[in-house]
Every structure is written in structure tokens, then in C-alpha cells.
Amino acid sequence: MFDTLYEWFWWDRIWLPVNLTWADLEDKDGRVYAKASHLYVTVPYTFTFLLIRYLFERWIATPLALSFGIRERVQLKAEDNYILEYYYTTQSRNPPQSDLDGLSKKSSLSVRQVERWFRRRRSQDRPGVLKKFRESSWRFVFYLCAFIGGVVALYEKEWFYDTLEVWRGFPKQSLLDSQYWYYILEMSFYGSLLFSVAFDVKRKDFKEQIIHHLATLTLLSFSWCVNYIRIGTLVMLVHDASDVLLESAKLFNYAKWEGTCQTLFILFAIVFLVTRLIIFPFWLIHCTWVYPLHHYPPFFGYYFFNAMLVVLLCLHIFWAYLILRMIRKFMFGTVEYDRLIIYDYIYNYIYIMIYIYMIMFVIFKHVIFTLDNVYHYQNIMFGKV
């Protein structure tokens, strides 16, 4: 049964275009191709990243934070109380007034003491600035190194300047050493983020971050196995470009350099909007949605890869909305309440309408093009042309 499932999962028709088999991606004629077995090395590299992160945060990030005047916050620890702890972990961190009386009777504490216990308990779970600084320092260093490494690996490649070259000669495109290390290190890093999610700072977009990491790992794994290496490196570079600025803005925010933080954040917003909402959909998704049909008819892997890219695009739109709301606070943070409501209403309406139009335009154009190519290939298969 296992062998049957294995053969079905790796069936050529699922992952590869018509008239191509896995035999076409075996090393021969001086060409070296990416293989699924290569990804096993990301497991030890993932734990290596976790170890390096621990040493970096302890011996580099912490002294750096202290030099900026960032100290570990002294917190008053809530007293051990099984009844209140059980309610806190299973029901609510903020008990309503109706529950406070019952908790007071069960714990033999006054209502005010129960309220004080919950305030201290919430404070214990709230991450300190030092922890946030160390986490952002680690991510900033990786994203900076990854972005510089990506530019060095790609700036001489034809497909960096002309996305038509991404599919030229596909699938017989030999794997380069720079592509190998770019992929393995990026996947290992995102794998380490998934492993560390339990003790990392939980932000408002926690669920979206998990979806993003899973979608990224799925995309990278799939593109590696079917030799979509060229487009995969471009997607990684586009994502790393803005992440560097975001983490640097966070660092200056934790250090209370507000002017530098706001400048970097606005610069990050510009780069994010350009790379994730313009270059990503109108160059990269266009490259994976339209250009492959010049070479072969659509297949499951083609739809799967593009669907995952659209998932990332939806997350980008969600984050762009949050980013622009923060910029609005920079600009209109001091206006009176009534004007703020008007600004918020107009801002949300314009933003939503623009991106609904953009998404519908892109999807409509690509769907029409895809259907046209499917019809063309069906005519060829049935001898009508």
C-alpha cells in the first residue's frame, strides 16, 4: 500500500508537463538537476540555525541591546494559584465581572486581589523589549545576508533581467552551486522559524505568519523538485528585499529612535508595495502563469504552483493594508475623532476598491489566456489545426 501511495504521489502527470518524466531530470550530459533527496539536508541545517540563533542572541544581540539602553523588564510574578491559573489557561485572560465573584469565592481572595493576579499574570506573558530586540536582530542579519547573497547569485543571470529566460530550455536547466545554497539556506531558515514559533513573540498576524511560512516552504520544495529553480530564486529575492528594512525599523523602534524608525518604516512600505504588490503579481506571477503555456499545456503542478503564489499575494495584500494603516497613523495621528473616522472610511474604501480591481484584472486576464491555450492544445491533440 505504501508503495502504491508513493508511486501515485510522484506520478509524472501530476508534477510534470506532458511528454516529460522524472527520467528527464536525471543527471546526464554534464547537467546536474535538483532532487527531492537533496532537501533532507535542510533538517540538520534547520537545527543548526536554531543553535546559531541562540548563540547570536546571547553573545551579540543582548550586548547590542544593552548598548542602546534596553534592559530586561523587572516583572512582579503572580502568586501560584491553581484555580486562577486553570481559568487563565483554559477560558480567558480577561475574566468578565460576572466571573470575578465566583473566582473570588473559589480562590478565597478578594475581587481586587483576583483582578491584580490577572494583571500580573498577563504581564508575565507579555514579551519584553529585550526579547523583541534579540529576535529582530537575528532576522535582520539573516535577511540582509540572504538579500546580498541573492543579488550576487542573480545579477549576472539572464532571467534576472528578462523573465522570458526563466523557461528557456526548461526542464533541462542545470542546477548551479549558488542556486543550491540559496535554496537550502532559505528553506532551513524558514524551517527554523516554524520550530521556534512556540517561544517567539506572538504578534497580531501570528496565524498569517504561519500560513506564510508553510506556503513558502511548500513553494520552495515544489519548485525544487520540478526544477522551477530560476523563478524560485526570484521569488525569494523579492521577499527578502523588504524584510531587511522591516526588521531594521523594528530595531530602532525598540531603541526609541523614533525619527529613524519612522523613516525606515516608510522606506520599507515603499519597497514592500513595489516588490510585493507590483513586481510579484505583474512580473513573477505573470511569468509563472503565462510564459509556461508557450512551451507546454497546463497540468496539475502548474495550477498548484500558481495557486500557492496567489496565497502569498493575498497575504501581501493583507499586510499592505496593515502597513498603510500605520502610515496613516503617522500622518493623521493627532486629528480629532470625527475627521479620523472620515479619513479611515475614505482610506479603506479607496484601498479595497483599487485592489479588488487589480486582482480581478490580473485573474481575468490570466484565466482568458489560460483557456485560450488549453483550447489551442486540445485542437492540436485532436488534429484540428
N, C-alpha and C positions, 0 to 999 in steps of 0.2 A: 504493500500500500504506500509506504514511504517513497519507494522508487517511482511509483506512478505519479504521486503528487510532485515529486522533484522534476520528472520529465515534463509534466504539464506546466509547471511554473516557468521552466526555462524553454518552453516551446518557441521555436523561431518566429512563428507567425504573431506571437504576442509582442515581442520586443523588437523585432527587426522588420524592415520593409520586405515586400515581395521579392523573390529570387535571391534573397540573402539568407545565409545560415551562419551559425556560430563558427563553422569551419572557415568562413571568410575572414574571421577576426583572430585566427591563429597566427603566431609569429612565423613569417616566411618572407623570402625575397628581401632580407635586410630590414624588414619592418617589425617593430615591436608594438603590440597592442595592449591596452588596458584589460585586465581580467578581474573578475569578481573576487578571486582568491587574494588579490593584492590588498583588498580592503581589510583583511584580517589584521594587518599591521596597525590599523588605527586603534585597536583595542589597547595594546600596551602603550601606544603614544598618548591615548586619552588619559590614562593614569599617570603617565609622565608629566603631562600638562598640569594635572592636579597637584603633583608634587612640586613642580616648578612654581606654580601659583602660590602654594603655601610658603615656600622659601622667599619668594619675591615680596609677598605681602608682609612677611615678618621682618625681613632684613633690609628691604629697600623702601616699600610703601609706608611703613609705620614711621621710620625716622624722617621721611619726607613730610609726612603729615604733621609730625611734631615741630618741624622747622617752620611750618605755616601756622603754628599755634593751635592746631587741632588736638584736643585731648579726649581721652576716653571719659564719657559721661558717668558721673557717680550716681547710681540709682538706688533708691530705697526699695529693698526687696520685700515683696508681700509675704506675710507670715504663712506658714504651712497650714492649710485648711482644706481637708478632703472634700467637704460639701461644696464649698465655693469653687474649688478647682475643678470639680466634676461638672458643675454648671457652666463654668467658663469655657471648658474644652468641648462640651457636647451640645450646649444650647446657645449661649450668647455671651459676647464680651461686654455688652452694654445691657444689663438687665433692666426691663421696664419697671416703673414704680410699683406695678401690681405684684411683681415677683420679689421685690426687695423685702417686703414684710415677711413673706414666707421664708426667704433665705435668712433673715434676721432671727427668726424663731428656731430654725433648724441648726444654725451655727452658734446660737447663744451670744450673738453680737448685736449691738445696736444698729439701726438702719444707717446711721452716719459712718460707723465702723465698716459696714459692708460696702458702702459706696467708696470709702477710702481704700479698701482692699482691692476693689476692681480697678480703681485708678492706678494704683501701684502695679497691679498685675499687667495692665495694658502697657504701662511704661516699660516693664521688663521686656516685653515682646517687640517694642519699638526699636528698630536698629539705630545705633549711634552714628554720628557723623564720621567717626574714625573708620568704622566698618564700611560705610559707603565709599569713603575716600580710597581705601585699600582696594575695594572691588573695582572701582572705576579706573584706578591706576593700572591694574593688571589688564583690563580690557583695552585701555588706551595704548599701552605698549604693544599688545598683540596686533590690534587693528592697524597701528602705524607701521609695524614691521610687515604685516601682510599686504598692506596697500603699496608700500615701496617695493616689496618683492614682486607683487603682481605687475606693477608698471615696468620693472626691469625685465620680467619674463615675457611681457607682451609688446613692448614698444617697437620692436623690430619685426613683429609678425604682421603679415598682410591683412589678416582678419581683424586686427585691432583698428584698422582704418577703413576697411571695406567688408561689411558683414556678408556680402556675397561669397567671400573667400571661405567662410565658415564651412560651407558644404561642398566646396570644390574638392573632388577626389574622394568624397565620403563613400564607403566607410574605411577605405584604405588610407588612413591618416596615421602615421607612426606616432607613438607616444614619446614626447620629449621629456628629458630629465626635469626641466623646470616645471612642466605641467604635472608630473608625478608628485613632486614635493609640494607644489601649491595646493593640489587636491588633498593629499594625505594630511598636511598640517591644518588646513581649514576644517576638514572633517573631524580630526582629532580634537580641535579646539571646541567645535560645536558639541561634540560628544561630551567633553568635559563640562560644558555649561549645563547639559542635561543631568549629569551626575551630581553637580553641585547645586542644583536648583533647590534642594531641601534646606540648605543653610545659607543661600544667597538672600539678599534683600528682596522681599516680595513687594513689587510695585503694583500700581493700579492696572497695568496692562500685563499682568502675570500670565493669564491664560493665552493672550495673544502672543506673548513671547514663546510659550511652549509650542504653540501651533507653528510659529515661525521657525523654531529650531528643528522641529520634526519635518516640516516641509522642506527646509534647506537640506537636511541630511538625506531625505528621500530623493530630492532632485539631484544632488551630487552623486549619490550611489547609482541612481538610474543612468545618469549621463555618463558616468564612468564605465558602466557595464556595456553600454551600447555605443561607446566611442563618440559621445557628444562632448568631447573634451573641450573643443575650441569655444563653443558657446557657454560651457560651464565656467571657464576661466573668466569670460567677460561678465557673466552674472556675478561672480564673486567680487570682481574688481569694483563693479558699480555699487555693490552693497558696502564694501569696506570704505569707500571714499567719504561717505557722510558720517560713518560711525566714529571715525577718528575725531572729528570736530565735536560730536555729541559728548564723548567721554571727556574731552579736554574742557568743554564748557561746564560739565558736572564738577570736575576737579576745582576749578576756580570758584564755582558756587559754594562748595564745601569750605573753601578757604576764605570765603566772604569778600572776594574781589568782584563786586557786583558789576562794575563797568566792563571789565574784561569778560566776565561770564556772559553778559547780555550781547556784547559784540560777537563773541564766538557762537552764541546760540543763533543769532540772526544769520551769520555766515553759514552755520550748519543747516538752517532752514532753507536757505537758497540752494545749497548743494543738494540737500535731500530732495527738494521739489524738482530740481533739474534732472538728477540722476534716477530717482525712483518713479517719478510721475511723467517724465518726458522721454528720457533715454531708454529706460527699462521697457515701457509698453510700446513706444513708437519705433524703436530700433531693435531691441533684443527680442521681444515677443513677436514683432513683425518678422524678424529673422527666423524664428523657430516655427511660425505659423504659416508663412507664405513661401519662403525660399525652398524648404524641403520638397514642396509639391512640384518644383521644377525638375526634380530628379527621380521621385518615386511616388506612388499613390499613398494616401493616408492609411495608417494602421493603428493598432491599439496603443503602442508605445508613443506614437506621435500625439494622439489625443491625451494620453496620460501626462506626458511631459508638459504640454501646454496648459492642461488643467492645473497642475501644480504651480506653474508660473502665474496663472490668474489668481490662485490663492494668495501668493505673495503680493500681487498687485492690490488685492482687496485689503490686506494688512497695511500696505503702504498708504492707501487712501485713508484708512482709519487713523494711522499715526500722523499723517499730514494734517488731518482735522485737529488733532490734539496740539500739534506744533503751532498751527496758525492761531488757535485759541490762546496759547501762551503769549504769542507775539502781540495779539490784541490786548492782552493784559498789560504788556509793556507800554503800549501806545495810549490806551484809554483807562488805565487803572485808577485814575483819580477823578473821572467824571461822575456826575450824580447818577443815582439809581435809574431814573426814568430814561435818561439818554442811553445808559448802558444796556437796558432792555432793547431799545430800538436798534442800537448797533449790533447787538447779539442776534436779533431776529434777521436783520438785513444780511449780516455776515453769513449766518447759517444757510439762509435761502440761496444766496448767490453761490456759495461754495458747493452746496449739494446739487444745484441745477447744472453748474459747469461740469462737475464730474460725472453726473448721470449722462449728460450729453456726450462727454468724452468716451465713457465706457460703451455706451450704445453705439457710437460711431465706430469705434475700433472693432467691437464684436460683429456688428452688421457687415462691415467691410470684409473682415476675415471669413465670416461664415459664407458670404456670397462667393468669395474667391475659392473657398474650400469646396463648396458644392459644384462650382464650375469645373474644378479639376477632377472631382470624383466622376462627374458626368463624362468628362473627356476620357478618363482612363477606362470607364465602362465601355465606351464606344470602341476604344482600341481593343479591349479584351474580346468583344463580340464582333469584331471585324467590320464595324460600321464606318470607320474612317481609314 
